[in-house]
Amino acid sequence: MVARSMIKALKPKMKSLKTRVQRIKADMGKIREDQRCIREEQMVIGERFGDVIRQCHELRLETQVMLKQSAFNRIRIRIMLSILRARQDGDFDKAAALTGFLASVSDTRKL
């Protein structure tokens, strides 16, 4: 008799234990799925970050090219102004020399 009453007393505890185990397994499955989603998002974010870094590098290179072009244009404009001043002053030899220099500078840029 004592054994039967002990078995009956254990049955509700076993049911609640099984229920808890099932709930924990379900929670673990949900957590596993959440972790998988997080890993996928991290990969997507990593790819986007790589794209942003590549774009930043490209923009930096384009900016450097633009700065060089701007500096070259300023030099050419200064030479042109010097040519105009030389012509206004009647110094045609200097104007011719500067014109030749401007042509040579422009030719080297085209290469």
C-alpha positions as CSV (number, residue, x, y, z in Angstrom):
1,M,0.0,0.0,0.0
2,V,2.8,2.4,0.8
3,A,4.3,1.9,-2.6
4,R,1.0,2.6,-4.4
5,S,0.5,5.9,-2.5
6,M,4.1,6.9,-3.3
7,I,3.6,6.2,-7.0
8,K,0.3,8.2,-7.0
9,A,2.1,11.1,-5.3
10,L,4.9,11.0,-7.9
11,K,2.6,11.0,-10.9
12,P,1.5,14.7,-10.7
13,K,5.1,15.7,-10.1
14,M,6.2,13.7,-13.2
15,K,3.5,15.4,-15.3
16,S,4.5,18.8,-14.2
17,L,8.2,17.9,-14.8
18,K,7.4,16.7,-18.3
19,T,5.4,19.8,-19.0
20,R,8.3,22.0,-17.8
21,V,10.8,20.0,-19.9
22,Q,8.5,20.4,-23.0
23,R,8.2,24.1,-22.3
24,I,12.0,24.4,-21.9
25,K,12.5,22.5,-25.2
26,A,10.1,24.8,-27.0
27,D,11.8,27.9,-25.5
28,M,15.2,26.5,-26.6
29,G,13.9,26.0,-30.1
30,K,12.6,29.5,-30.2
31,I,16.0,30.8,-28.9
32,R,17.8,28.7,-31.5
33,E,15.6,30.3,-34.3
34,D,16.2,33.8,-32.9
35,Q,20.0,33.2,-32.8
36,R,19.8,32.0,-36.5
37,C,18.0,35.2,-37.4
38,I,20.6,37.3,-35.6
39,R,23.4,35.5,-37.4
40,E,21.7,36.2,-40.8
41,E,21.2,39.8,-39.9
42,Q,24.8,40.1,-38.8
43,M,25.9,38.7,-42.2
44,V,23.7,41.2,-44.0
45,I,25.0,44.1,-41.9
46,G,28.6,42.9,-42.5
47,E,28.0,43.0,-46.3
48,R,26.4,46.4,-46.1
49,F,29.3,47.7,-44.0
50,G,31.8,46.3,-46.6
51,D,29.8,48.1,-49.3
52,V,30.0,51.4,-47.4
53,I,33.7,51.0,-46.9
54,R,34.2,50.4,-50.6
55,Q,32.1,53.4,-51.5
56,C,34.0,55.5,-49.0
57,H,37.3,54.4,-50.7
58,E,35.9,55.2,-54.1
59,L,34.7,58.6,-53.0
60,R,38.1,59.3,-51.4
61,L,39.8,58.5,-54.7
62,E,37.4,60.6,-56.7
63,T,37.9,63.5,-54.3
64,Q,41.7,63.2,-54.8
65,V,41.3,63.3,-58.6
66,M,39.0,66.4,-58.3
67,L,41.5,68.1,-56.1
68,K,44.3,67.5,-58.5
69,Q,42.2,68.7,-61.4
70,S,41.3,71.8,-59.5
71,A,44.9,72.5,-58.7
72,F,45.9,72.0,-62.3
73,N,43.1,74.3,-63.5
74,R,44.3,77.0,-61.0
75,I,47.8,76.8,-62.4
76,R,46.5,77.0,-66.0
77,I,44.4,80.1,-65.1
78,R,47.3,81.8,-63.5
79,I,49.4,81.2,-66.6
80,M,46.6,82.5,-68.8
81,L,46.4,85.7,-66.7
82,S,50.1,86.1,-66.9
83,I,49.8,85.8,-70.7
84,L,47.1,88.5,-70.7
85,R,49.2,90.8,-68.5
86,A,52.3,90.3,-70.7
87,R,50.2,91.2,-73.8
88,Q,48.8,94.3,-72.1
89,D,52.3,95.4,-71.2
90,G,53.5,94.8,-74.7
91,D,55.9,92.0,-73.6
92,F,55.1,89.7,-76.5
93,D,58.2,87.5,-76.0
94,K,57.1,86.7,-72.4
95,A,53.5,86.1,-73.7
96,A,54.9,83.7,-76.4
97,A,57.0,81.9,-73.8
98,L,54.1,81.6,-71.4
99,T,51.8,80.4,-74.3
100,G,54.3,77.7,-75.1
101,F,54.6,76.7,-71.5
102,L,50.8,76.6,-71.2
103,A,50.6,74.3,-74.3
104,S,53.3,72.0,-72.9
105,V,51.5,71.8,-69.5
106,S,48.2,71.1,-71.2
107,D,49.8,68.4,-73.4
108,T,51.4,66.6,-70.4
109,R,48.0,66.5,-68.8
110,K,46.4,64.8,-71.7
111,L,48.9,61.9,-71.5
